[in-house]
Amino acid sequence: MKKAVKTVGIILIAVVIIAAIAVGAILGRTVFVRHPELKGEPEIGKWYRITPDGTKSSDGSEWHGLIRVGTENKVAVYFFGGGVSINDYTSEHGKEFFATTAQVQDFVASGGIGSTSEENPFRDWTFLVLPYASGDFHSGTGEYHYTDGGKEKVVYHNGYSNYSAFMDAAAPYIGNPDVLLVTGFSAGGFAASLLADDVIDRFPSAENITVCVDSSLLLYDGWHETAEELWQSPPIIADRLISDNLVLDSLTALHNKRGDTVKILFDCSYRDDTLQEYQAYIRTGTMTRNKENGDLFQADLAKMADGLQKNIPGIGIYIWKYKEDPETRNTQHTIISGNVFDRLEDDVSVADWIYAAVNGNVQSHGLSLLNE
């Protein structure tokens, strides 16, 4: 009997060790990934951190950008997502609503559109990556001060300050690219719409320019006030926000200024389970996901698509369905950081759709999903 118990114990210990090794291996490929700081000339194809002086995450911790220099004279500026702060309450309860530190985001850069997979048409491009830890769609320059338990605290909505410092520091390694892609997912998609014009100004040599917004739709009557007062975004950014649809306002302003010199793309899951949750908070004060919220989001997305097509002739729109819940029909949030190579609609992947637009063939897919 004792021998059997001892054997079982050994087996259990072995199982625990194997599980720990497996978990460690996963963490080693994800949250524990930390790219080296760039010193001297970068090695082609290798990821590095750039940590400009004075940059910080919303919690005051270190913030950094990422760079990978490619072999082609083409650059992608890639904004990460991770929630948003829209008012005093959300700023004071940061982790409930947005990423507050950039410390565990490095691994995201090498997946999806940033990967070196053979199926990735962007694998040899130079990538400039903006991790997200400011709650302000990468667009703020402000500090929010409040008192908690008699102690003064500060939330740094410094997204634009971080972005600007990183872009200046990365510029010497970029050269003069012919082709530029500005993109981002979720909060980073909002950032791509808000900052595309600023990014384009930094690359005067680029004549082939594409902007792609992935999974970014939230309707809120207070966007202008939030940008102006809470985030303290530059006026040129905040002043574009004239309605409850931040992305529609920003992309329309971009098209009105740049015309057909910039190809504009928008993609979204047709019943996005995360965007509907944040939209429910804006509408009711409670973060919830359910079929009713999915129905509302699908209707909002249909209006968004109509508005984009009306305001921006020639825009490319990709509406997709992935990991649909059988009961609520709600679907996965964001795609370019993960399964961007999956052929979800019309046997075309989002990566191929973006690449086709870069090469002058702007298409739309999946619009019929909005009527299901």
C-alpha positions, 0 to 999 in steps of 0.5 A: 500500500505504501509503495502504491501511495509513494508511486502515486505521489511521484507521478503527481510531482512529475505531472506538476513539474511538467505542467510548470515547465509547460506554463513557464515555456508559454510565459517565456514566449509571451509576457516574459519576452523582453526585447533588448534596448537598441544601442548602436546599429540595429541588426536586420530582422531583430526586435529592439526597444527604444526608451526615450527619456521622459516617457512613461506609462499611465502608472508612472512606470517605464514606457518604450517603443519597439523597432525591427528594421527590415530589408525593404524600403517600406515602413509600418507604424503599428499602434497597440490597443488595450482599453480606454479612459473616458472620464474621471472614474475610468482614470481612477480605476485604470486597470479595470478599463485600460492597460496601465503599463507597457512592461508585458507587451513586447511579445505582441509585436512578433505575432500577426501582421508583425510576424516573419511568417512566410505567409506574411507579405509584410515580413520584410518591412521595417516596423515601428511599434507603439505599445499602449499604456496611457488610456488615451488612444495614444493621443494625450499629453496630460496628467490626471491628479486625484486623491485616494485615501488621503494620498495624491495620485497621478495618471499619466495620459501621455500617449502622444508625448510617448509616441512623438518622442519614440518616433523622433528617436527611431527616425535615424534608423528608418531612412526614406521609405517609399511605402508607409502603412499606418495601422493598429488594433482596438485602441490602437486602431482609434490611434491610427485614425487620430494620428495618421496625419501626424505620422504621414507628416513624418515620412515625406518621402513616402508616396504610397500611403495606406491607413488601416483601422482594425476593430475600433468603433465606440460611440460617445458624445463626449469624445471632444471634451475627453480629448481636450480636457482629460487626455489634453490631446493636441488641439489639431487632434481634439478639434477634429472630433465633432460627433459621437464617432471618433474614427469616422470624424478622424478618417473623414478629416484625413480624407478631406485633407489628403484626398486619394493620396492616402488609401483608407481601410477599416475592418471589424468583427460584425458583433465584436464582443469587447467593443460592445462591452465598452459601448454598454459601459458608455450607455449604461455605466456597466460593462456587459456582453450579451446578445442584445448588446451584440444586436446594438453593436451590429446596427451601429457598425452598419451605420458606421460602414454607411458613413465611411462609404459616404464620406470617403469614396473608395474606402476599403471595408472588411467585415468579418466573423470569427469565433461566433458564440452559438447563443449570442452570435457575438464574435472575436475582438481584433484580428491584425495581431493574431489570425490576420492570415485566416481567410475569413470572408470571400476566401481573402485574409485581412493581411491579403486585403491590406496588402492588395490595398497597398498595391493599389487594389482597394477592396471590400469584403463581408458587408453582407454580414451587417444585414444578418 
